[in-house]
Amino acid sequence: MNNITLNLIEAEKKAREVTIKSHPKEFELLTTMLNLYTSGFSLLPHLNSKISDTHWVWLFLITRSFFSIRCAVELMAKAYYAQAIALLKIATEAYFLCGNCEKNKAIIDTLLHNKPKRFDYKDLAKAMDVLPIYEDDYAFECNYSHTSSLSLGIMTIEINASNRELKPIPFYDKMSFIACCALAFKSGLLMADFLEKLLADVSKEKLKAWQIEAKTGVQQIQEWLAGLKERYGSQ
């Protein structure tokens, strides 16, 4: 094992330790977010081919989003912020697809019947009347996860007002971590809406059980998001 590999492993370990120590509340809420999904999945009965195509799309994309958020949390802890946001972008795209698949048969054909079509997420957001999500959070996710000055700049550290240094190892950055948390909570709550819809269509009794279990966690996450600007400003 060479020195570069050893330095990388040590840097990840240090970043994780600093991040977890600095943000116990955020990690508690991230765990709460993930538990919203695991508890919802546990209430779903064994689903089979009799469920509708719309339900299949929701189920696949909810599950994929859950996996993406779960992996993003691991990357956030190790200070791989651009990579974490790239995964969270997947969940936001899933939200636009889930919100349109009932009326847009091309989505079902593309995802379930192997008839590929490219989708304009701005058009999908307009159709859902959620264009601000596309223009704000999704635009930020794209800028951060694609090759851009923002996504490259996060790998540098300021030496002085006119000089930045590239660090080829991950390092903790408070505001980048907070940005990741905010996006994880937002996309997580958005996709949880479709988990709720799926439970509602499967069993009203199971929906009520999930809502009771999820109520406190959802409220805590919403309160964290509501206080974001007050705590950290407009950065």
Steps between C-alpha positions, in 0.01 A plus 500: 500500500661829392514828691231663290255221585590519867457879497158465336378247755626718784338810346164323469524381859584849626225664294245251629604551862487880474169495312321269741635688801399836353148399391336255742155653447527476122604134512216425738258654251663323205443171681140607561466573128624156401275337758196662336569277203590179681187522714288568191653207309432272797129583480466422132362151433664266254429677172449310176421562136140592583593849618475779244784621283488832685550321831793306357665823384447656840634194680812472284581871517426528874736209564769641269473839669532338841818325387636826355431697818651223714820499295508881491503509881814283501668727246400814692660361814828443314489848337427387144243776456470525121463123476232501773303771320521305174316217677245737653434636150379149409233525771383841377468367146304205635260745662428667165446160336273371777291814485431457129479127435124475563429731204816460293498148355843554345652484848349158564601379153856620557546360850299178481474405134845590365383772261764764579416867482686803633302722736526873556489536879401864470190397306424232757536752782266741321242225456511438877493874577830470690722709274676668799640160599648465152634856492650496849597164649524302177700773323739507795532121497582507129756777538662323794506150354598592143846626412484868596698762691283420803560124491873549441535780754385280787825305463704812579574679823559874536859600577435873478263738323661439159627145530338159540669162524374173352479220755483155333357348819157560656474756780212620717323820396213617719286678242541226239384245755202715597409542132506122458282455807244750376477329162481155661213609723314675218527217248431247774176671601393543138538131421341405833182660360485222242570234761200642685289489182603141438408398854167683465412302188608170655349528848341790688577321826870467418509861382366617835759292685782652291369854543491461877855365505634757252325813633758607758798432274351691207420794727857509637649495150263775383596712804870453420441615143287795614780623728777454243530863387482628857785272608728525199391808306442511124819309413 
